[in-house]
Amino acid sequence: MIVAINCRQLTHHKLEGFGNYTFEVVSRWIRHHPEVRFILLFDREPKVHFPEYSHVKKVIIGPATRHPFLYWMWFEWSIPKVLRQEKVEIFFSPDGYNSLRSNIPSIITVHDLNFEHNPKDLPFVLATYLRLFFPKFVKKATHVVTVSKFSRDDIINTYGCKNSKISAVHNGSNELYRPLSEERKVQIRAKICQGRPYFLFVGSLHPRKNIDRLLKAYLAMENPSVDMVIVGSAMWNEVNFKIDEERKSRIHFLGYLEREFLVEVMGGALALTYVPYFEGFGIPLVEAMSCGTPILCSQATCLPEVAGDAAIYCDPLDERTILDGLYRLQNEPDLLEKLSQKGLERSKQFSWDASAETVWSLLKTTLST
């Protein structure tokens, strides 16, 4: 079998979101299926490298996809050419994009449809491109994978996709995420917050992540004993209000962190405070649960499906309920212990090994039908 995989999300310096998903799934396929020839497709030199295997071929083809017009050129002209040349039998696209001009079977992973529901969150040209082409990508695909039951229902209802054509396969958590010793927690807190405990947000600073409301709720706390740490890369928005100088010293923007340090920052947190108003899965939830880190979570979209009883919930559009959650996490040690234990237990339901194997089974079934 010859499988081509869109790996363009592995060409960025910072491995987030789609890139993490691509790496976790594809690395396992390569390792477990030496009988299969894999053609890995990049639009420029990758920043993340797989080990060298004789059954894996890396193909770099332009143009570099830095603009929606270049996306179109890459998927509609560059990709079909390589698929023909390499005699590919099936194409897998882990970021949901597809080639409309190729006639070989395809399986795509559509993570969420935020661009349909909140197009103003994105630059106009990008939102227009996504809303124009993603219905076509889904229709063209032989099978569609998504990452939650919520997203599955959303894709079915929004695009009229047949139930039998789409499967929900939860994401996993990297095995590096695990509880820290109390001694190491003290060291991490000393390094970041002068020894104080901290709330943590992890994710790209995208409008739907709701950073503004989270910070406004934190700023409304009276004499907090807990700092706020924000980890993630800026995308299309900045925090759009002023933070007074006194409280500014208690809010720490760390930017993008390499995974090895991020694991420790997650494990050292008093709690993960994750309140997006739209999400397809929410991998930080599973990572926090794997570390035994308690969670304050938005009750929107897929998030209760993922966090279950291992979180307390808030309305992402109501800063008062976010504030109430922050106070509970700060003031109720018994609640923290309860959430930590429930999270560790629930995290066992999420595994990248299981996710990768399920998607692989879907790929084989797709090819055989």
C-alpha positions as CSV (number, residue, x, y, z in Angstrom):
1,M,0.0,0.0,0.0
2,I,1.2,3.5,-0.8
3,V,-0.1,6.3,1.4
4,A,0.6,10.0,0.9
5,I,0.2,12.3,3.8
6,N,-0.1,16.1,3.9
7,C,2.6,17.1,6.4
8,R,2.8,20.8,5.8
9,Q,1.8,21.6,9.4
10,L,5.3,20.2,10.4
11,T,7.1,23.0,8.6
12,H,6.5,25.6,11.3
13,H,9.0,26.5,14.1
14,K,6.3,26.1,16.7
15,L,4.5,22.7,16.8
16,E,0.9,23.4,17.9
17,G,-2.6,22.2,17.1
18,F,-2.7,20.6,13.7
19,G,1.1,20.0,13.8
20,N,0.9,18.1,17.1
21,Y,-1.9,16.0,15.7
22,T,0.0,15.3,12.5
23,F,3.2,14.3,14.4
24,E,1.5,12.1,17.0
25,V,-0.6,10.1,14.4
26,V,1.9,9.9,11.6
27,S,4.9,9.0,13.7
28,R,3.0,6.0,15.1
29,W,1.9,4.9,11.6
30,I,5.5,5.0,10.3
31,R,6.8,3.1,13.3
32,H,4.1,0.3,13.3
33,H,3.6,-0.3,9.6
34,P,6.9,-1.0,7.8
35,E,5.0,-2.9,5.2
36,V,3.5,0.4,3.9
37,R,5.2,3.0,1.7
38,F,4.6,6.5,3.1
39,I,5.0,9.6,1.0
40,L,5.3,12.6,3.3
41,L,4.4,15.8,1.5
42,F,5.8,19.2,2.7
43,D,5.6,22.7,1.2
44,R,9.0,23.6,2.5
45,E,11.8,22.1,4.5
46,P,10.3,20.6,7.7
47,K,11.2,21.8,11.2
48,V,10.1,18.5,12.7
49,H,11.8,15.3,11.5
50,F,10.8,11.7,11.7
51,P,13.5,9.0,12.1
52,E,14.9,7.7,8.7
53,Y,13.1,4.6,7.5
54,S,13.5,2.9,4.1
55,H,9.7,2.7,3.7
56,V,9.3,6.5,4.1
57,K,9.9,9.1,1.4
58,K,10.0,12.9,2.0
59,V,8.8,15.1,-0.9
60,I,9.1,18.9,-0.7
61,I,6.9,20.7,-3.3
62,G,6.1,24.3,-3.7
63,P,4.7,26.8,-3.4
64,A,5.1,27.5,0.3
65,T,1.5,27.8,1.6
66,R,1.7,31.3,3.1
67,H,-1.6,32.6,1.6
68,P,-5.0,31.1,0.7
69,F,-4.2,31.4,-3.0
70,L,-1.0,29.4,-2.4
71,Y,-3.1,26.8,-0.5
72,W,-5.2,26.4,-3.6
73,M,-2.2,26.1,-5.9
74,W,-0.5,23.5,-3.6
75,F,-3.6,21.3,-3.2
76,E,-5.0,21.6,-6.7
77,W,-1.8,21.5,-8.8
78,S,1.3,20.4,-6.8
79,I,-0.4,17.6,-4.8
80,P,-2.1,15.8,-7.7
81,K,1.1,15.7,-9.7
82,V,3.0,14.0,-6.9
83,L,0.1,11.6,-6.2
84,R,0.3,10.5,-9.9
85,Q,4.1,10.2,-10.0
86,E,4.3,8.1,-6.8
87,K,1.3,5.9,-7.7
88,V,-0.4,6.8,-4.4
89,E,-3.4,4.7,-3.4
90,I,-4.8,6.9,-0.7
91,F,-4.3,10.5,0.5
92,F,-4.5,11.4,4.2
93,S,-4.8,15.1,5.2
94,P,-4.6,15.7,8.9
95,D,-5.5,19.4,8.7
96,G,-8.8,18.9,6.8
97,Y,-7.6,20.4,3.4
98,N,-8.2,18.2,0.4
99,S,-7.3,18.1,-3.3
100,L,-10.4,18.5,-5.4
101,R,-8.5,17.7,-8.7
102,S,-7.2,14.3,-7.5
103,N,-9.3,11.2,-8.1
104,I,-7.7,8.8,-5.6
105,P,-9.5,8.0,-2.3
106,S,-8.9,10.5,0.5
107,I,-9.4,10.6,4.2
108,I,-9.3,14.0,6.0
109,T,-9.4,15.2,9.6
110,V,-11.6,18.2,10.1
111,H,-11.0,19.4,13.6
112,D,-13.8,22.0,14.0
113,L,-15.9,24.5,12.1
114,N,-15.2,27.7,14.1
115,F,-14.6,29.5,10.8
116,E,-18.2,28.8,9.9
117,H,-19.7,30.0,13.2
118,N,-17.3,32.8,14.0
119,P,-15.7,34.0,10.7
120,K,-14.8,37.4,12.2
121,D,-12.2,35.6,14.4
122,L,-10.1,35.2,11.2
123,P,-8.6,37.5,8.6
124,F,-11.3,38.1,5.9
125,V,-9.5,36.4,3.1
126,L,-8.7,33.3,5.1
127,A,-12.2,33.0,6.5
128,T,-13.7,33.4,3.0
129,Y,-11.4,30.7,1.6
130,L,-12.2,28.2,4.4
131,R,-16.0,28.8,4.1
132,L,-15.8,28.4,0.3
133,F,-13.6,25.3,0.2
134,F,-14.2,23.2,3.3
135,P,-17.7,22.1,2.2
136,K,-16.1,20.9,-1.0
137,F,-13.3,19.2,0.8
138,V,-15.7,17.3,3.0
139,K,-17.9,16.3,0.0
140,K,-14.8,15.2,-2.0
141,A,-13.3,13.1,0.8
142,T,-14.0,9.4,0.8
143,H,-14.1,9.5,4.6
144,V,-14.0,12.3,7.2
145,V,-12.4,12.0,10.7
146,T,-13.1,14.5,13.4
147,V,-11.9,14.8,17.0
148,S,-15.1,14.9,19.1
149,K,-18.8,13.9,18.9
150,F,-19.6,17.6,19.1
151,S,-17.6,18.3,15.9
152,R,-19.1,15.2,14.2
153,D,-22.6,16.5,14.8
154,D,-21.6,20.0,13.8
155,I,-20.1,18.8,10.5
156,I,-23.2,16.7,9.7
157,N,-25.6,19.5,10.5
158,T,-23.6,22.3,8.7
159,Y,-22.5,20.4,5.6
160,G,-25.2,17.7,5.3
161,C,-22.6,15.0,5.6
162,K,-23.9,11.4,5.8
163,N,-23.5,9.8,9.3
164,S,-21.8,6.8,7.7
165,K,-19.1,9.1,6.1
166,I,-17.7,10.7,9.3
167,S,-16.1,9.2,12.4
168,A,-15.2,10.9,15.8
169,V,-11.8,9.8,17.1
170,H,-10.7,11.6,20.3
171,N,-7.2,13.0,20.5
172,G,-4.7,11.8,23.0
173,S,-2.0,13.1,25.4
174,N,1.7,12.8,24.9
175,E,3.2,10.4,27.4
176,L,5.5,13.1,28.7
177,Y,2.6,14.6,30.6
178,R,2.5,13.1,34.1
179,P,2.3,14.4,37.7
180,L,5.2,16.3,39.1
181,S,6.7,15.7,42.6
182,E,5.8,18.4,45.2
183,E,9.5,19.3,45.2
184,R,9.5,20.0,41.5
185,K,6.3,22.0,41.7
186,V,8.0,24.3,44.2
187,Q,11.0,24.7,41.8
188,I,8.8,25.5,38.8
189,R,6.7,28.0,40.7
190,A,9.9,29.7,42.0
191,K,11.2,29.9,38.4
192,I,8.0,31.5,37.0
193,C,6.2,33.3,39.8
194,Q,8.6,33.9,42.6
195,G,7.2,30.8,44.4
196,R,3.6,31.7,44.2
197,P,1.0,29.3,42.9
198,Y,-0.4,30.0,39.5
199,F,-3.4,29.5,37.2
200,L,-2.5,28.5,33.7
201,F,-3.8,29.0,30.2
202,V,-2.2,27.0,27.3
203,G,-3.1,27.6,23.7
204,S,-2.7,30.0,20.7
205,L,-3.8,33.5,21.5
206,H,-6.7,33.3,19.1
207,P,-10.0,35.2,19.7
208,R,-12.0,32.0,20.3
209,K,-9.7,31.1,23.2
210,N,-11.4,33.9,25.2
211,I,-8.2,35.3,26.8
212,D,-9.7,38.7,27.3
213,R,-12.6,37.5,29.5
214,L,-10.3,35.2,31.4
215,L,-7.9,38.0,32.2
216,K,-10.7,40.4,33.1
217,A,-12.1,37.8,35.5
218,Y,-8.7,37.4,37.1
219,L,-8.2,41.2,37.4
220,A,-11.6,41.3,39.2
221,M,-10.3,39.0,42.0
222,E,-9.7,40.9,45.3
223,N,-6.1,40.3,46.6
224,P,-5.5,37.1,44.7
225,S,-2.9,34.7,46.2
226,V,-2.5,33.0,42.8
227,D,-0.7,34.4,39.7
228,M,-1.9,33.9,36.1
229,V,0.4,32.4,33.5
230,I,-0.4,32.5,29.8
231,V,1.4,30.1,27.5
232,G,1.0,30.3,23.7
233,S,1.8,32.1,20.5
234,A,-0.1,35.2,19.4
235,M,-2.2,34.8,16.2
236,W,-4.6,37.5,15.2
237,N,-5.4,39.3,18.4
238,E,-3.8,41.1,21.3
239,V,-5.1,41.6,24.8
240,N,-7.2,44.7,24.1
241,F,-7.4,46.3,27.4
242,K,-4.9,47.8,29.9
243,I,-3.6,45.9,32.9
244,D,-2.7,48.1,35.8
245,E,1.0,48.1,36.9
246,E,0.3,46.5,40.3
247,R,-1.5,43.5,38.8
248,K,0.7,43.3,35.7
249,S,3.5,41.8,37.8
250,R,1.2,38.9,38.6
251,I,0.3,38.0,35.0
252,H,3.1,36.2,33.1
253,F,3.1,35.9,29.3
254,L,5.6,33.1,28.5
255,G,4.9,32.8,24.8
256,Y,5.5,29.5,23.1
257,L,7.3,26.8,25.2
258,E,9.1,23.7,24.0
259,R,7.2,20.6,25.1
260,E,9.7,19.5,27.7
261,F,9.3,22.7,29.7
262,L,5.6,23.0,29.0
263,V,5.0,19.6,30.6
264,E,6.6,21.0,33.8
265,V,4.7,24.2,33.7
266,M,1.4,22.3,33.3
267,G,2.3,20.0,36.2
268,G,3.3,22.9,38.4
269,A,0.0,24.8,37.9
270,L,-2.6,25.1,40.7
271,A,-5.2,24.7,37.9
272,L,-5.6,25.0,34.2
273,T,-8.1,27.8,33.4
274,Y,-9.4,27.0,29.9
275,V,-12.5,29.0,28.8
276,P,-12.8,29.1,25.0
277,Y,-16.2,29.9,23.5
278,F,-15.6,27.4,20.6
279,E,-13.4,24.4,20.5
280,G,-13.2,21.1,18.5
281,F,-11.4,19.1,21.2
282,G,-9.1,21.0,23.6
283,I,-5.9,18.9,24.0
284,P,-4.7,21.0,27.0
285,L,-7.6,19.5,29.0
286,V,-6.2,16.0,28.5
287,E,-2.7,17.1,29.1
288,A,-3.8,18.7,32.4
289,M,-5.7,15.6,33.5
290,S,-2.6,13.5,32.7
291,C,-0.6,15.7,35.1
292,G,-3.3,15.7,37.8
293,T,-3.8,19.4,37.3
294,P,-7.3,20.6,38.3
295,I,-9.4,22.3,35.6
296,L,-11.7,25.3,35.2
297,C,-13.4,24.8,31.9
298,S,-15.8,26.5,29.6
299,Q,-19.2,24.6,29.3
300,A,-19.2,25.4,25.5
301,T,-19.1,23.1,22.5
302,C,-17.1,19.9,23.0
303,L,-15.3,20.7,26.2
304,P,-17.7,18.9,28.7
305,E,-17.4,15.8,26.4
306,V,-13.6,15.9,27.0
307,A,-13.3,17.0,30.6
308,G,-16.3,15.2,32.0
309,D,-16.4,15.3,35.8
310,A,-12.7,16.3,36.1
311,A,-13.5,20.0,35.8
312,I,-15.6,22.7,37.2
313,Y,-17.4,24.7,34.5
314,C,-18.2,28.3,33.6
315,D,-20.1,30.3,31.0
316,P,-17.4,31.5,28.6
317,L,-19.4,34.6,27.8
318,D,-20.0,35.6,31.5
319,E,-17.0,36.9,33.3
320,R,-18.8,36.5,36.7
321,T,-19.0,32.7,36.3
322,I,-15.3,32.6,35.3
323,L,-14.5,34.7,38.4
324,D,-16.5,32.4,40.6
325,G,-14.5,29.4,39.3
326,L,-11.2,31.2,40.0
327,Y,-12.2,31.9,43.6
328,R,-13.2,28.2,44.1
329,L,-9.9,27.0,42.8
330,Q,-8.0,29.4,45.0
331,N,-10.0,28.8,48.2
332,E,-11.1,25.2,48.2
333,P,-8.2,22.7,48.6
334,D,-10.5,19.8,48.9
335,L,-12.0,20.6,45.4
336,L,-8.5,20.7,44.0
337,E,-7.7,17.3,45.3
338,K,-11.0,15.9,44.0
339,L,-10.5,17.3,40.5
340,S,-6.9,16.1,40.4
341,Q,-7.8,12.5,41.2
342,K,-10.7,12.5,38.8
343,G,-8.5,14.0,36.1
344,L,-5.8,11.3,36.5
345,E,-8.5,8.6,36.2
346,R,-10.2,10.2,33.2
347,S,-7.0,10.8,31.3
348,K,-6.7,7.0,30.8
349,Q,-9.5,7.3,28.3
350,F,-7.3,9.3,25.9
351,S,-4.4,7.8,24.1
352,W,-2.5,8.8,21.0
353,D,-1.7,5.1,20.4
354,A,-5.4,4.3,20.3
355,S,-6.2,7.4,18.3
356,A,-3.6,6.6,15.7
357,E,-4.7,2.9,15.4
358,T,-8.4,3.9,15.0
359,V,-7.6,6.3,12.2
360,W,-5.4,3.8,10.6
361,S,-8.2,1.2,10.6
362,L,-10.5,3.8,9.1
363,L,-7.9,4.5,6.4
364,K,-7.7,0.8,5.5
365,T,-11.4,0.4,5.4
366,T,-11.7,3.5,3.2
367,L,-9.2,2.1,0.8
368,S,-11.0,-1.3,0.6
369,T,-14.5,0.1,-0.1
